[in-house]
Amino acid sequence: MAEKEENRLQDMGSATCQIDARSAGEVAMITMLHPGKMNAMGSAMLADLMQIFADLENRENLRVVVLTGAGDKTFVGGAFVPELHALNSETGKAFITRLHLMHKAVRDCPVPVIARLRGYCIGAGTELATSCDFRVADKSVIFGMPEVKVGMPSVIEAALLPMLVGWGKAREMMMTGGNYSAEEGQTMGFLDTVVEAGELDDMIETRINQILAAGPLAVRAQKSLMRAWEEMTPAEGIALGIDYMGKAYETDEPQRMMAPLLDKEKSK
C-alpha cells in the first residue's frame, strides 16, 4: 500500500520529440506524457521540454513545431499537484520560474509552434497553449485557469491572456476559475480553429502545409518581429518592420519566391 502511494506521488512526466524530415523542411512533433496524471506538468517534464526546445533552436531546416499531449483525452491537465502541494515560498518561486522559462522557450522558438488540443487543457496547459503561435482544437477541448480555486493566483504566461481574449474575459477566467468549451474558446478568441472530432490531424496538416509553403526565412522573421511588437508602441513596431524589410532583401528569398509570379505577368 505504501509503495502504491509513493508511486502515485512520484513525478513520472516526460516529453519526447520526433522529427519528420520533409522536402520543404523539418516538422517537429513534441508529445507530453504523464501516465495516469492527465499529462500534468512537473519538473521532470519541464526539464525534457527545455532540452527539446534548446536542441530545436539549432536546427536550421526546422520549419514548424507541433505540441500535443499523449492520448485522446488531455493536452495538459495542469501542473503536477503533489509537487505543487509540497512547495513553500522559496521553492514555489523556483518552480514557477522553471515553468515560465519553459513557456518562454516555446515563445522564443524561431519557428511557429502549433498547439494540437484535445480534451483537457487546464491551468499550466492553458498557459502553454497561450504561449504557442496557433491553437488548433477539436470540440472535445475544455480549458480554464482554476488556480484561485486551489489558493493561488494565475501567474506567469497567464499575463498573455488579455491579448487573446480581452481584459474582461481574462478577469472572468482567472477570478472565477471556471472552465470553458471549445466553442466558447473560439468565440472569445482563445482558439484559432475548432474542428469536429476526427478532423483534428487533417487541420493540423493543413496548417503545417500553409507554413511550409511560405518562405522559411520570412516566417522566422515574422515570428521574431511579432514577438518584438508585443513590447513596443505602434510607432516603434513600424520602424522595426522597415528594418526587417531591408534585411529580407539581404537574402535571395524574395526574388526567388516572387519569380513565378513575375513569369506569369510576363506571359499574359
C-alpha positions in Angstrom: 0.0 0.0 0.0 2.8 2.4 0.9 4.6 1.6 -2.4 1.4 2.3 -4.3 1.0 5.6 -2.5 4.7 6.5 -3.2 4.2 5.7 -7.0 1.1 7.9 -7.0 3.1 10.9 -5.7 6.2 10.3 -7.9 6.7 12.6 -10.9 6.8 10.3 -13.9 6.1 13.0 -16.5 8.2 13.2 -19.7 8.3 14.8 -23.2 9.6 13.3 -26.4 10.3 14.8 -29.8 10.1 13.2 -33.2 11.4 14.9 -36.3 9.6 14.5 -39.6 12.0 15.4 -42.4 10.0 16.7 -45.5 11.2 18.1 -48.8 10.2 21.6 -47.6 11.9 21.2 -44.2 11.6 19.6 -40.8 8.4 19.3 -38.7 8.9 18.5 -35.0 6.2 16.7 -33.1 6.6 17.1 -29.3 4.5 14.7 -27.2 3.9 15.3 -23.5 3.1 12.3 -21.3 2.4 11.8 -17.6 0.6 8.4 -17.3 -2.5 8.4 -15.2 -2.0 12.1 -14.3 -3.7 13.9 -17.3 -0.2 14.8 -18.7 0.3 17.0 -15.7 3.5 19.2 -15.8 6.0 18.6 -13.1 9.7 19.3 -13.0 10.7 16.1 -14.9 8.5 17.1 -17.9 9.7 20.7 -17.8 13.3 19.5 -17.9 12.6 17.4 -21.0 10.8 20.3 -22.7 13.6 22.8 -22.0 16.2 20.4 -23.5 14.0 19.7 -26.6 13.5 23.4 -27.4 17.2 24.1 -26.8 18.0 21.4 -29.3 15.4 22.6 -31.8 16.8 26.1 -31.8 19.9 24.9 -33.6 18.1 23.0 -36.4 18.4 25.3 -39.5 16.0 23.2 -41.5 13.2 23.3 -38.9 10.0 24.9 -40.2 7.3 24.2 -37.6 6.7 22.5 -34.2 3.6 20.8 -33.1 2.9 20.3 -29.3 0.5 17.6 -28.2 -0.5 15.6 -25.2 -0.3 11.8 -25.2 -3.6 10.0 -25.6 -7.0 11.3 -26.7 -8.3 12.9 -23.5 -5.8 15.5 -22.4 -3.4 18.1 -23.7 -2.1 19.1 -20.3 -4.3 18.9 -17.3 -2.3 21.4 -15.2 0.7 21.3 -13.0 1.6 18.2 -11.1 -0.4 18.6 -7.9 1.8 16.5 -5.5 4.7 18.7 -6.5 2.7 21.9 -6.0 1.4 20.7 -2.6 5.0 20.2 -1.3 6.1 23.7 -2.3 6.9 26.6 0.1 7.5 30.3 -0.6 11.1 29.8 -1.8 10.6 26.5 -3.8 7.3 27.8 -5.2 9.1 30.8 -6.8 11.7 28.4 -8.2 9.1 26.0 -9.6 7.1 28.7 -11.3 10.2 30.3 -12.7 11.1 27.0 -14.3 7.6 26.8 -15.7 7.9 30.3 -17.1 11.2 29.6 -18.7 9.7 26.6 -20.5 6.8 28.8 -21.8 9.4 31.4 -22.8 11.3 28.7 -24.8 8.1 28.0 -26.7 7.6 31.7 -27.4 11.3 32.2 -28.4 11.3 29.1 -30.7 12.4 30.6 -34.0 9.6 28.8 -36.0 5.8 28.7 -35.4 4.6 26.4 -32.7 1.1 24.8 -33.1 -0.8 23.6 -30.0 -2.7 20.4 -31.0 -5.6 20.5 -28.5 -7.9 17.6 -27.4 -9.7 17.1 -24.1 -8.5 18.9 -21.0 -6.2 21.9 -21.3 -6.2 23.3 -17.8 -4.1 25.8 -15.8 -0.5 25.3 -16.9 -1.9 23.6 -20.1 -3.9 26.8 -20.9 -0.8 28.9 -20.3 1.3 26.6 -22.6 -1.3 26.8 -25.3 -1.3 30.6 -24.9 2.4 30.6 -25.4 2.0 28.8 -28.8 1.6 30.7 -32.1 -1.5 28.7 -33.1 -4.2 26.9 -31.1 -6.0 24.2 -33.2 -8.6 22.2 -31.3 -11.4 19.7 -31.7 -14.7 20.1 -30.0 -13.6 17.9 -27.0 -11.5 20.7 -25.6 -12.1 22.0 -22.1 -9.8 24.8 -20.9 -9.6 27.2 -17.9 -7.5 28.8 -15.3 -8.5 27.2 -11.9 -5.7 28.4 -9.7 -7.8 30.6 -7.5 -9.8 27.5 -6.6 -6.7 26.0 -5.0 -5.5 29.1 -3.2 -3.1 30.8 -5.6 -3.4 33.4 -8.4 -2.8 32.6 -12.1 0.6 34.0 -12.9 3.4 34.0 -15.5 2.1 33.4 -19.1 -1.5 34.0 -17.9 -0.4 37.6 -18.4 -0.7 36.9 -22.1 -4.4 36.0 -22.0 -5.7 39.6 -22.1 -4.1 40.0 -25.5 -6.1 37.0 -26.8 -9.4 37.2 -25.0 -9.5 40.8 -23.8 -9.3 42.1 -20.2 -12.9 41.4 -19.3 -12.9 37.8 -20.3 -9.4 37.3 -18.8 -10.7 38.7 -15.5 -13.6 36.2 -15.6 -11.3 33.3 -16.4 -8.8 34.0 -13.7 -11.0 35.4 -10.9 -13.7 32.7 -11.1 -11.5 29.7 -12.2 -14.3 28.4 -14.5 -13.9 26.0 -17.4 -14.8 26.8 -21.0 -15.8 24.7 -24.0 -14.1 24.7 -27.4 -17.0 26.7 -28.9 -16.6 29.3 -26.1 -12.9 29.3 -26.7 -13.3 30.1 -30.4 -15.8 32.8 -29.7 -13.7 34.6 -27.1 -10.6 34.4 -29.3 -8.5 31.8 -27.4 -8.8 29.1 -30.0 -7.9 29.9 -33.6 -9.5 26.9 -35.2 -12.1 24.3 -33.9 -13.0 21.2 -35.9 -15.1 18.2 -35.4 -13.8 15.1 -33.6 -11.7 13.1 -36.1 -10.7 16.1 -38.2 -8.0 17.5 -35.9 -5.0 15.9 -37.6 -6.2 16.9 -41.0 -6.5 20.5 -39.8 -3.0 20.4 -38.2 -1.6 19.1 -41.5 -3.3 21.9 -43.4 -1.7 24.5 -41.1 1.7 22.8 -41.4 1.5 22.9 -45.2 0.5 26.5 -45.2 3.6 27.3 -43.2 5.8 25.1 -45.4 4.5 26.9 -48.5 5.8 30.2 -47.2 9.3 31.5 -47.2 11.3 29.8 -44.4 13.3 32.9 -43.6 10.3 35.2 -43.9 8.3 33.0 -41.4 11.2 33.1 -38.9 11.5 36.9 -39.4 7.7 37.3 -39.0 7.6 35.5 -35.7 10.6 37.4 -34.4 9.1 40.7 -35.5 5.7 39.9 -33.9 7.4 38.9 -30.6 9.1 42.3 -30.6 5.8 44.1 -31.4 4.3 42.8 -28.1 6.6 45.2 -26.2 6.6 48.2 -28.5 4.5 51.1 -29.3 2.9 51.0 -32.8 5.4 53.6 -34.0 8.3 51.6 -32.7 6.9 48.4 -34.3 6.5 50.1 -37.7 10.1 51.4 -37.6 11.4 48.0 -36.7 9.4 46.4 -39.5 11.2 48.7 -42.0 14.5 47.3 -40.8 13.2 43.8 -41.2 12.1 44.5 -44.8 15.6 45.6 -45.6 17.1 42.5 -44.0 14.8 40.3 -46.1 16.4 41.6 -49.3 19.8 40.8 -47.9 18.8 37.2 -48.9 17.6 35.8 -52.3 14.3 34.6 -50.8 12.1 37.5 -52.0 13.3 37.4 -55.6 13.3 33.6 -55.7 9.8 33.2 -54.4 8.4 36.1 -56.5 10.0 34.8 -59.7 7.0 32.5 -60.6 4.6 35.4 -60.1 6.8 37.6 -62.4 6.9 34.9 -65.0 3.0 34.8 -65.0 2.9 38.5 -65.5 5.3 38.3 -68.4 3.2 35.5 -70.1 0.0 37.5 -70.0 
